[in-house]
Each structure stands twice: as C-alpha cells, then as structure tokens.
Amino acid sequence: MAHRTRRPLVAGNWKMHGSAASIAEVRLLVAMLDGVGLACDVMICPPATLIGRLCELVGDAPIAVGAQDCHAEPSGRIPATSPRRCCGMPARAR
C-alpha cells in the first residue's frame, strides 16, 4: 500500500464571534489568495448563520467553508449544529 502524504490544513473557527461585518475580512482573504499556490488547505468555520453567505462569497476560491461543530442529536439544548441542519447548508470541504 502506497504511503500518501497528508496536506496540512489551516482552519479558523470563529466560535460565536463572527458577524455580518466579518464578511469583509473573508472578502479580503479571497482577494489575497487569488492566484497564490498554497502548500496547505484553507478552511473557515463561521457561525451557522453565515455559512450560506460565505459559501457564495468564496465561490471557487481555494477556501473551504464548514460548520463549527456538529452534535449527534437532531435538536435540543445543545450548542452545536445538528447533522440534519448541516446537510441543507452549502458548506464544502476538500
């Protein structure tokens, strides 16, 4: 079996500190990475309320957008997003 080297991942988890105003920072990141050959994968994990907007913003840029965390239960008093809710989101990871 051939040994495959894993590509490093640089991910930023916004916790609950992200807001619509933070979208400008992602817009800047997209511009900074345009045409740059990266030696790592880049992912941002914003609050669930911003996932859809950021997926649209990053488009084909080399930035993955993901959920911050998931919980096994479909609902309840939990701070995480349920997998069922994540399935309807346009987040992507490579």
PDB file as gemmi writes it, atoms N, CA and C in Angstrom:
CRYST1    1.000    1.000    1.000  90.00  90.00  90.00 P 1                      
ATOM      1  N   MET A   1       0.837  -1.172   0.000  1.00  0.00           N  
ATOM      2  CA  MET A   1       0.000   0.000   0.000  1.00  0.00           C  
ATOM      3  C   MET A   1       0.885   1.240   0.000  1.00  0.00           C  
ATOM      4  N   ALA A   2       0.654   2.123  -0.937  1.00  0.00           N  
ATOM      5  CA  ALA A   2       1.467   3.334  -1.062  1.00  0.00           C  
ATOM      6  C   ALA A   2       1.146   4.306   0.071  1.00  0.00           C  
ATOM      7  N   HIS A   3       2.189   4.949   0.568  1.00  0.00           N  
ATOM      8  CA  HIS A   3       2.032   5.947   1.625  1.00  0.00           C  
ATOM      9  C   HIS A   3       1.679   7.282   0.988  1.00  0.00           C  
ATOM     10  N   ARG A   4       0.588   7.863   1.409  1.00  0.00           N  
ATOM     11  CA  ARG A   4       0.153   9.145   0.868  1.00  0.00           C  
ATOM     12  C   ARG A   4       0.374  10.228   1.919  1.00  0.00           C  
ATOM     13  N   THR A   5       1.062  11.276   1.541  1.00  0.00           N  
ATOM     14  CA  THR A   5       1.320  12.374   2.458  1.00  0.00           C  
ATOM     15  C   THR A   5       0.065  13.236   2.575  1.00  0.00           C  
ATOM     16  N   ARG A   6      -0.305  13.514   3.793  1.00  0.00           N  
ATOM     17  CA  ARG A   6      -1.475  14.367   4.017  1.00  0.00           C  
ATOM     18  C   ARG A   6      -1.089  15.823   3.849  1.00  0.00           C  
ATOM     19  N   ARG A   7      -1.959  16.573   3.240  1.00  0.00           N  
ATOM     20  CA  ARG A   7      -1.749  18.000   3.043  1.00  0.00           C  
ATOM     21  C   ARG A   7      -2.156  18.729   4.327  1.00  0.00           C  
ATOM     22  N   PRO A   8      -1.339  19.666   4.798  1.00  0.00           N  
ATOM     23  CA  PRO A   8      -1.695  20.411   6.020  1.00  0.00           C  
ATOM     24  C   PRO A   8      -2.985  21.215   5.820  1.00  0.00           C  
ATOM     25  N   LEU A   9      -3.722  21.392   6.893  1.00  0.00           N  
ATOM     26  CA  LEU A   9      -4.952  22.171   6.888  1.00  0.00           C  
ATOM     27  C   LEU A   9      -4.805  23.325   7.867  1.00  0.00           C  
ATOM     28  N   VAL A  10      -5.067  24.534   7.387  1.00  0.00           N  
ATOM     29  CA  VAL A  10      -5.109  25.716   8.248  1.00  0.00           C  
ATOM     30  C   VAL A  10      -6.579  26.120   8.327  1.00  0.00           C  
ATOM     31  N   ALA A  11      -7.161  25.999   9.517  1.00  0.00           N  
ATOM     32  CA  ALA A  11      -8.588  26.278   9.685  1.00  0.00           C  
ATOM     33  C   ALA A  11      -8.792  27.323  10.766  1.00  0.00           C  
ATOM     34  N   GLY A  12      -9.765  28.179  10.523  1.00  0.00           N  
ATOM     35  CA  GLY A  12     -10.134  29.198  11.503  1.00  0.00           C  
ATOM     36  C   GLY A  12     -11.565  28.986  11.950  1.00  0.00           C  
ATOM     37  N   ASN A  13     -11.759  28.786  13.249  1.00  0.00           N  
ATOM     38  CA  ASN A  13     -13.086  28.608  13.825  1.00  0.00           C  
ATOM     39  C   ASN A  13     -13.464  29.919  14.504  1.00  0.00           C  
ATOM     40  N   TRP A  14     -14.490  30.567  14.008  1.00  0.00           N  
ATOM     41  CA  TRP A  14     -14.890  31.873  14.527  1.00  0.00           C  
ATOM     42  C   TRP A  14     -15.594  31.808  15.863  1.00  0.00           C  
ATOM     43  N   LYS A  15     -15.870  30.623  16.344  1.00  0.00           N  
ATOM     44  CA  LYS A  15     -16.703  30.458  17.547  1.00  0.00           C  
ATOM     45  C   LYS A  15     -17.995  31.235  17.313  1.00  0.00           C  
ATOM     46  N   MET A  16     -18.439  31.997  18.243  1.00  0.00           N  
ATOM     47  CA  MET A  16     -19.662  32.790  18.044  1.00  0.00           C  
ATOM     48  C   MET A  16     -19.327  34.269  17.886  1.00  0.00           C  
ATOM     49  N   HIS A  17     -18.095  34.575  17.516  1.00  0.00           N  
ATOM     50  CA  HIS A  17     -17.675  35.967  17.413  1.00  0.00           C  
ATOM     51  C   HIS A  17     -17.897  36.554  16.026  1.00  0.00           C  
ATOM     52  N   GLY A  18     -18.240  35.734  15.066  1.00  0.00           N  
ATOM     53  CA  GLY A  18     -18.441  36.235  13.712  1.00  0.00           C  
ATOM     54  C   GLY A  18     -19.751  36.993  13.590  1.00  0.00           C  
ATOM     55  N   SER A  19     -19.745  37.983  12.724  1.00  0.00           N  
ATOM     56  CA  SER A  19     -20.959  38.744  12.445  1.00  0.00           C  
ATOM     57  C   SER A  19     -20.966  39.067  10.965  1.00  0.00           C  
ATOM     58  N   ALA A  20     -22.039  39.651  10.499  1.00  0.00           N  
ATOM     59  CA  ALA A  20     -22.110  40.026   9.089  1.00  0.00           C  
ATOM     60  C   ALA A  20     -20.974  40.973   8.725  1.00  0.00           C  
ATOM     61  N   ALA A  21     -20.520  41.779   9.674  1.00  0.00           N  
ATOM     62  CA  ALA A  21     -19.406  42.690   9.417  1.00  0.00           C  
ATOM     63  C   ALA A  21     -18.111  41.924   9.137  1.00  0.00           C  
ATOM     64  N   SER A  22     -18.000  40.705   9.620  1.00  0.00           N  
ATOM     65  CA  SER A  22     -16.801  39.886   9.410  1.00  0.00           C  
ATOM     66  C   SER A  22     -16.667  39.423   7.965  1.00  0.00           C  
ATOM     67  N   ILE A  23     -17.728  39.541   7.189  1.00  0.00           N  
ATOM     68  CA  ILE A  23     -17.690  39.109   5.798  1.00  0.00           C  
ATOM     69  C   ILE A  23     -16.635  39.884   5.017  1.00  0.00           C  
ATOM     70  N   ALA A  24     -16.398  41.130   5.387  1.00  0.00           N  
ATOM     71  CA  ALA A  24     -15.375  41.938   4.721  1.00  0.00           C  
ATOM     72  C   ALA A  24     -13.992  41.302   4.876  1.00  0.00           C  
ATOM     73  N   GLU A  25     -13.734  40.677   6.014  1.00  0.00           N  
ATOM     74  CA  GLU A  25     -12.447  40.018   6.242  1.00  0.00           C  
ATOM     75  C   GLU A  25     -12.289  38.811   5.321  1.00  0.00           C  
ATOM     76  N   VAL A  26     -13.365  38.082   5.096  1.00  0.00           N  
ATOM     77  CA  VAL A  26     -13.304  36.928   4.195  1.00  0.00           C  
ATOM     78  C   VAL A  26     -13.115  37.422   2.758  1.00  0.00           C  
ATOM     79  N   ARG A  27     -13.774  38.505   2.404  1.00  0.00           N  
ATOM     80  CA  ARG A  27     -13.602  39.081   1.066  1.00  0.00           C  
ATOM     81  C   ARG A  27     -12.117  39.421   0.846  1.00  0.00           C  
ATOM     82  N   LEU A  28     -11.466  39.985   1.845  1.00  0.00           N  
ATOM     83  CA  LEU A  28     -10.041  40.309   1.762  1.00  0.00           C  
ATOM     84  C   LEU A  28      -9.206  39.040   1.627  1.00  0.00           C  
ATOM     85  N   LEU A  29      -9.534  38.001   2.377  1.00  0.00           N  
ATOM     86  CA  LEU A  29      -8.821  36.726   2.297  1.00  0.00           C  
ATOM     87  C   LEU A  29      -8.936  36.123   0.903  1.00  0.00           C  
ATOM     88  N   VAL A  30     -10.118  36.167   0.329  1.00  0.00           N  
ATOM     89  CA  VAL A  30     -10.328  35.648  -1.028  1.00  0.00           C  
ATOM     90  C   VAL A  30      -9.425  36.399  -2.002  1.00  0.00           C  
ATOM     91  N   ALA A  31      -9.369  37.718  -1.880  1.00  0.00           N  
ATOM     92  CA  ALA A  31      -8.525  38.528  -2.771  1.00  0.00           C  
ATOM     93  C   ALA A  31      -7.043  38.213  -2.570  1.00  0.00           C  
ATOM     94  N   MET A  32      -6.629  38.033  -1.329  1.00  0.00           N  
ATOM     95  CA  MET A  32      -5.217  37.751  -1.033  1.00  0.00           C  
ATOM     96  C   MET A  32      -4.770  36.402  -1.578  1.00  0.00           C  
ATOM     97  N   LEU A  33      -5.671  35.428  -1.610  1.00  0.00           N  
ATOM     98  CA  LEU A  33      -5.307  34.081  -2.060  1.00  0.00           C  
ATOM     99  C   LEU A  33      -5.481  33.882  -3.561  1.00  0.00           C  
ATOM    100  N   ASP A  34      -6.010  34.876  -4.262  1.00  0.00           N  
ATOM    101  CA  ASP A  34      -6.239  34.765  -5.697  1.00  0.00           C  
ATOM    102  C   ASP A  34      -4.922  34.554  -6.433  1.00  0.00           C  
ATOM    103  N   GLY A  35      -4.796  33.436  -7.112  1.00  0.00           N  
ATOM    104  CA  GLY A  35      -3.613  33.131  -7.904  1.00  0.00           C  
ATOM    105  C   GLY A  35      -2.402  32.664  -7.114  1.00  0.00           C  
ATOM    106  N   VAL A  36      -2.557  32.465  -5.820  1.00  0.00           N  
ATOM    107  CA  VAL A  36      -1.447  32.025  -4.980  1.00  0.00           C  
ATOM    108  C   VAL A  36      -1.450  30.496  -4.918  1.00  0.00           C  
ATOM    109  N   GLY A  37      -0.303  29.887  -5.148  1.00  0.00           N  
ATOM    110  CA  GLY A  37      -0.184  28.437  -4.993  1.00  0.00           C  
ATOM    111  C   GLY A  37       0.009  28.114  -3.525  1.00  0.00           C  
ATOM    112  N   LEU A  38      -0.962  27.470  -2.925  1.00  0.00           N  
ATOM    113  CA  LEU A  38      -0.907  27.184  -1.493  1.00  0.00           C  
ATOM    114  C   LEU A  38      -0.293  25.820  -1.218  1.00  0.00           C  
ATOM    115  N   ALA A  39       0.461  25.736  -0.141  1.00  0.00           N  
ATOM    116  CA  ALA A  39       1.048  24.476   0.292  1.00  0.00           C  
ATOM    117  C   ALA A  39       0.183  23.813   1.357  1.00  0.00           C  
ATOM    118  N   CYS A  40      -1.008  24.360   1.567  1.00  0.00           N  
ATOM    119  CA  CYS A  40      -1.924  23.815   2.566  1.00  0.00           C  
ATOM    120  C   CYS A  40      -3.359  24.076   2.109  1.00  0.00           C  
ATOM    121  N   ASP A  41      -4.296  23.390   2.735  1.00  0.00           N  
ATOM    122  CA  ASP A  41      -5.711  23.661   2.518  1.00  0.00           C  
ATOM    123  C   ASP A  41      -6.135  24.714   3.528  1.00  0.00           C  
ATOM    124  N   VAL A  42      -7.095  25.546   3.143  1.00  0.00           N  
ATOM    125  CA  VAL A  42      -7.587  26.625   3.997  1.00  0.00           C  
ATOM    126  C   VAL A  42      -9.082  26.422   4.216  1.00  0.00           C  
ATOM    127  N   MET A  43      -9.510  26.531   5.466  1.00  0.00           N  
ATOM    128  CA  MET A  43     -10.929  26.378   5.798  1.00  0.00           C  
ATOM    129  C   MET A  43     -11.321  27.419   6.834  1.00  0.00           C  
ATOM    130  N   ILE A  44     -12.524  27.966   6.673  1.00  0.00           N  
ATOM    131  CA  ILE A  44     -13.083  28.836   7.695  1.00  0.00           C  
ATOM    132  C   ILE A  44     -14.378  28.203   8.180  1.00  0.00           C  
ATOM    133  N   CYS A  45     -14.606  28.311   9.488  1.00  0.00           N  
ATOM    134  CA  CYS A  45     -15.799  27.721  10.103  1.00  0.00           C  
ATOM    135  C   CYS A  45     -16.525  28.822  10.871  1.00  0.00           C  
ATOM    136  N   PRO A  46     -17.410  29.538  10.167  1.00  0.00           N  
ATOM    137  CA  PRO A  46     -18.136  30.636  10.801  1.00  0.00           C  
ATOM    138  C   PRO A  46     -19.357  30.126  11.568  1.00  0.00           C  
ATOM    139  N   PRO A  47     -20.030  31.018  12.278  1.00  0.00           N  
ATOM    140  CA  PRO A  47     -21.297  30.629  12.891  1.00  0.00           C  
ATOM    141  C   PRO A  47     -22.271  30.154  11.810  1.00  0.00           C  
ATOM    142  N   ALA A  48     -23.168  29.273  12.158  1.00  0.00           N  
ATOM    143  CA  ALA A  48     -24.094  28.680  11.194  1.00  0.00           C  
ATOM    144  C   ALA A  48     -24.888  29.727  10.424  1.00  0.00           C  
ATOM    145  N   THR A  49     -25.157  30.869  11.033  1.00  0.00           N  
ATOM    146  CA  THR A  49     -25.947  31.906  10.373  1.00  0.00           C  
ATOM    147  C   THR A  49     -25.223  32.537   9.185  1.00  0.00           C  
ATOM    148  N   LEU A  50     -23.915  32.355   9.087  1.00  0.00           N  
ATOM    149  CA  LEU A  50     -23.140  32.969   7.999  1.00  0.00           C  
ATOM    150  C   LEU A  50     -22.633  31.979   6.963  1.00  0.00           C  
ATOM    151  N   ILE A  51     -22.859  30.691   7.151  1.00  0.00           N  
ATOM    152  CA  ILE A  51     -22.299  29.692   6.240  1.00  0.00           C  
ATOM    153  C   ILE A  51     -22.751  29.919   4.800  1.00  0.00           C  
ATOM    154  N   GLY A  52     -24.016  30.090   4.582  1.00  0.00           N  
ATOM    155  CA  GLY A  52     -24.527  30.267   3.228  1.00  0.00           C  
ATOM    156  C   GLY A  52     -23.941  31.483   2.543  1.00  0.00           C  
ATOM    157  N   ARG A  53     -23.889  32.601   3.242  1.00  0.00           N  
ATOM    158  CA  ARG A  53     -23.346  33.839   2.658  1.00  0.00           C  
ATOM    159  C   ARG A  53     -21.874  33.695   2.317  1.00  0.00           C  
ATOM    160  N   LEU A  54     -21.116  33.018   3.187  1.00  0.00           N  
ATOM    161  CA  LEU A  54     -19.689  32.871   2.923  1.00  0.00           C  
ATOM    162  C   LEU A  54     -19.419  31.875   1.815  1.00  0.00           C  
ATOM    163  N   CYS A  55     -20.240  30.843   1.688  1.00  0.00           N  
ATOM    164  CA  CYS A  55     -20.076  29.910   0.575  1.00  0.00           C  
ATOM    165  C   CYS A  55     -20.246  30.638  -0.749  1.00  0.00           C  
ATOM    166  N   GLU A  56     -21.231  31.519  -0.819  1.00  0.00           N  
ATOM    167  CA  GLU A  56     -21.426  32.312  -2.030  1.00  0.00           C  
ATOM    168  C   GLU A  56     -20.240  33.222  -2.284  1.00  0.00           C  
ATOM    169  N   LEU A  57     -19.709  33.828  -1.234  1.00  0.00           N  
ATOM    170  CA  LEU A  57     -18.597  34.759  -1.364  1.00  0.00           C  
ATOM    171  C   LEU A  57     -17.321  34.073  -1.837  1.00  0.00           C  
ATOM    172  N   VAL A  58     -16.978  32.928  -1.256  1.00  0.00           N  
ATOM    173  CA  VAL A  58     -15.700  32.292  -1.620  1.00  0.00           C  
ATOM    174  C   VAL A  58     -15.768  31.657  -3.002  1.00  0.00           C  
ATOM    175  N   GLY A  59     -16.947  31.255  -3.443  1.00  0.00           N  
ATOM    176  CA  GLY A  59     -17.088  30.699  -4.789  1.00  0.00           C  
ATOM    177  C   GLY A  59     -16.070  29.610  -5.069  1.00  0.00           C  
ATOM    178  N   ASP A  60     -15.238  29.818  -6.091  1.00  0.00           N  
ATOM    179  CA  ASP A  60     -14.228  28.827  -6.476  1.00  0.00           C  
ATOM    180  C   ASP A  60     -12.865  29.081  -5.835  1.00  0.00           C  
ATOM    181  N   ALA A  61     -12.789  30.027  -4.921  1.00  0.00           N  
ATOM    182  CA  ALA A  61     -11.518  30.314  -4.238  1.00  0.00           C  
ATOM    183  C   ALA A  61     -11.081  29.061  -3.470  1.00  0.00           C  
ATOM    184  N   PRO A  62      -9.785  28.937  -3.214  1.00  0.00           N  
ATOM    185  CA  PRO A  62      -9.290  27.744  -2.512  1.00  0.00           C  
ATOM    186  C   PRO A  62      -9.537  27.792  -1.005  1.00  0.00           C  
ATOM    187  N   ILE A  63     -10.759  28.124  -0.639  1.00  0.00           N  
ATOM    188  CA  ILE A  63     -11.138  28.236   0.767  1.00  0.00           C  
ATOM    189  C   ILE A  63     -12.370  27.367   0.984  1.00  0.00           C  
ATOM    190  N   ALA A  64     -12.271  26.426   1.886  1.00  0.00           N  
ATOM    191  CA  ALA A  64     -13.422  25.599   2.240  1.00  0.00           C  
ATOM    192  C   ALA A  64     -14.187  26.294   3.353  1.00  0.00           C  
ATOM    193  N   VAL A  65     -15.492  26.117   3.365  1.00  0.00           N  
ATOM    194  CA  VAL A  65     -16.344  26.674   4.413  1.00  0.00           C  
ATOM    195  C   VAL A  65     -17.023  25.499   5.098  1.00  0.00           C  
ATOM    196  N   GLY A  66     -16.964  25.468   6.409  1.00  0.00           N  
ATOM    197  CA  GLY A  66     -17.555  24.355   7.135  1.00  0.00           C  
ATOM    198  C   GLY A  66     -18.287  24.797   8.379  1.00  0.00           C  
ATOM    199  N   ALA A  67     -19.042  23.877   8.953  1.00  0.00           N  
ATOM    200  CA  ALA A  67     -19.742  24.135  10.216  1.00  0.00           C  
ATOM    201  C   ALA A  67     -18.735  24.034  11.362  1.00  0.00           C  
ATOM    202  N   GLN A  68     -18.988  24.779  12.406  1.00  0.00           N  
ATOM    203  CA  GLN A  68     -18.070  24.782  13.543  1.00  0.00           C  
ATOM    204  C   GLN A  68     -18.055  23.451  14.264  1.00  0.00           C  
ATOM    205  N   ASP A  69     -19.207  22.909  14.510  1.00  0.00           N  
ATOM    206  CA  ASP A  69     -19.291  21.630  15.205  1.00  0.00           C  
ATOM    207  C   ASP A  69     -20.656  21.016  14.961  1.00  0.00           C  
ATOM    208  N   CYS A  70     -20.738  19.736  15.165  1.00  0.00           N  
ATOM    209  CA  CYS A  70     -21.999  19.017  14.995  1.00  0.00           C  
ATOM    210  C   CYS A  70     -22.284  18.205  16.244  1.00  0.00           C  
ATOM    211  N   HIS A  71     -23.539  17.981  16.489  1.00  0.00           N  
ATOM    212  CA  HIS A  71     -23.964  17.167  17.605  1.00  0.00           C  
ATOM    213  C   HIS A  71     -24.808  16.031  17.058  1.00  0.00           C  
ATOM    214  N   ALA A  72     -24.739  14.891  17.663  1.00  0.00           N  
ATOM    215  CA  ALA A  72     -25.433  13.710  17.154  1.00  0.00           C  
ATOM    216  C   ALA A  72     -26.950  13.814  17.243  1.00  0.00           C  
ATOM    217  N   GLU A  73     -27.464  14.603  18.170  1.00  0.00           N  
ATOM    218  CA  GLU A  73     -28.915  14.732  18.336  1.00  0.00           C  
ATOM    219  C   GLU A  73     -29.482  15.697  17.295  1.00  0.00           C  
ATOM    220  N   PRO A  74     -30.679  15.409  16.766  1.00  0.00           N  
ATOM    221  CA  PRO A  74     -31.268  16.282  15.738  1.00  0.00           C  
ATOM    222  C   PRO A  74     -31.743  17.627  16.278  1.00  0.00           C  
ATOM    223  N   SER A  75     -31.975  17.747  17.582  1.00  0.00           N  
ATOM    224  CA  SER A  75     -32.409  19.014  18.167  1.00  0.00           C  
ATOM    225  C   SER A  75     -32.214  18.942  19.673  1.00  0.00           C  
ATOM    226  N   GLY A  76     -32.486  20.044  20.332  1.00  0.00           N  
ATOM    227  CA  GLY A  76     -32.366  20.076  21.782  1.00  0.00           C  
ATOM    228  C   GLY A  76     -31.515  21.245  22.233  1.00  0.00           C  
ATOM    229  N   ARG A  77     -31.258  21.292  23.516  1.00  0.00           N  
ATOM    230  CA  ARG A  77     -30.464  22.386  24.072  1.00  0.00           C  
ATOM    231  C   ARG A  77     -28.991  22.030  23.981  1.00  0.00           C  
ATOM    232  N   ILE A  78     -28.453  22.193  22.809  1.00  0.00           N  
ATOM    233  CA  ILE A  78     -27.056  21.879  22.557  1.00  0.00           C  
ATOM    234  C   ILE A  78     -26.445  23.044  21.801  1.00  0.00           C  
ATOM    235  N   PRO A  79     -25.193  23.354  22.053  1.00  0.00           N  
ATOM    236  CA  PRO A  79     -24.573  24.488  21.379  1.00  0.00           C  
ATOM    237  C   PRO A  79     -24.099  24.177  19.957  1.00  0.00           C  
ATOM    238  N   ALA A  80     -24.224  22.965  19.530  1.00  0.00           N  
ATOM    239  CA  ALA A  80     -23.726  22.565  18.217  1.00  0.00           C  
ATOM    240  C   ALA A  80     -24.862  22.483  17.206  1.00  0.00           C  
ATOM    241  N   THR A  81     -24.495  22.475  15.934  1.00  0.00           N  
ATOM    242  CA  THR A  81     -25.447  22.311  14.846  1.00  0.00           C  
ATOM    243  C   THR A  81     -25.687  20.821  14.645  1.00  0.00           C  
ATOM    244  N   SER A  82     -26.928  20.441  14.413  1.00  0.00           N  
ATOM    245  CA  SER A  82     -27.206  19.026  14.173  1.00  0.00           C  
ATOM    246  C   SER A  82     -26.798  18.657  12.757  1.00  0.00           C  
ATOM    247  N   PRO A  83     -26.378  17.416  12.523  1.00  0.00           N  
ATOM    248  CA  PRO A  83     -26.015  16.987  11.169  1.00  0.00           C  
ATOM    249  C   PRO A  83     -27.153  17.198  10.176  1.00  0.00           C  
ATOM    250  N   ARG A  84     -28.388  17.027  10.621  1.00  0.00           N  
ATOM    251  CA  ARG A  84     -29.547  17.220   9.741  1.00  0.00           C  
ATOM    252  C   ARG A  84     -29.587  18.654   9.223  1.00  0.00           C  
ATOM    253  N   ARG A  85     -29.308  19.615  10.096  1.00  0.00           N  
ATOM    254  CA  ARG A  85     -29.297  21.017   9.677  1.00  0.00           C  
ATOM    255  C   ARG A  85     -28.105  21.285   8.759  1.00  0.00           C  
ATOM    256  N   CYS A  86     -26.975  20.664   9.023  1.00  0.00           N  
ATOM    257  CA  CYS A  86     -25.791  20.874   8.184  1.00  0.00           C  
ATOM    258  C   CYS A  86     -25.998  20.355   6.773  1.00  0.00           C  
ATOM    259  N   CYS A  87     -26.768  19.296   6.610  1.00  0.00           N  
ATOM    260  CA  CYS A  87     -26.975  18.713   5.293  1.00  0.00           C  
ATOM    261  C   CYS A  87     -27.634  19.690   4.335  1.00  0.00           C  
ATOM    262  N   GLY A  88     -28.416  20.619   4.832  1.00  0.00           N  
ATOM    263  CA  GLY A  88     -29.069  21.586   3.970  1.00  0.00           C  
ATOM    264  C   GLY A  88     -28.207  22.806   3.675  1.00  0.00           C  
ATOM    265  N   MET A  89     -27.036  22.886   4.280  1.00  0.00           N  
ATOM    266  CA  MET A  89     -26.163  24.032   4.094  1.00  0.00           C  
ATOM    267  C   MET A  89     -25.209  23.783   2.925  1.00  0.00           C  
ATOM    268  N   PRO A  90     -24.794  24.856   2.261  1.00  0.00           N  
ATOM    269  CA  PRO A  90     -23.911  24.694   1.112  1.00  0.00           C  
ATOM    270  C   PRO A  90     -22.438  24.569   1.480  1.00  0.00           C  
ATOM    271  N   ALA A  91     -22.101  24.291   2.730  1.00  0.00           N  
ATOM    272  CA  ALA A  91     -20.695  24.190   3.123  1.00  0.00           C  
ATOM    273  C   ALA A  91     -20.001  23.089   2.346  1.00  0.00           C  
ATOM    274  N   ARG A  92     -18.708  23.273   2.148  1.00  0.00           N  
ATOM    275  CA  ARG A  92     -17.937  22.276   1.415  1.00  0.00           C  
ATOM    276  C   ARG A  92     -16.577  22.141   2.064  1.00  0.00           C  
ATOM    277  N   ALA A  93     -16.037  20.980   1.987  1.00  0.00           N  
ATOM    278  CA  ALA A  93     -14.685  20.734   2.473  1.00  0.00           C  
ATOM    279  C   ALA A  93     -14.014  19.802   1.477  1.00  0.00           C  
ATOM    280  N   ARG A  94     -12.743  19.977   1.317  1.00  0.00           N  
ATOM    281  CA  ARG A  94     -11.998  19.148   0.370  1.00  0.00           C  
ATOM    282  C   ARG A  94     -11.173  18.141   1.124  1.00  0.00           C  
TER     283      ARG A  94                                                      
END                                                                             
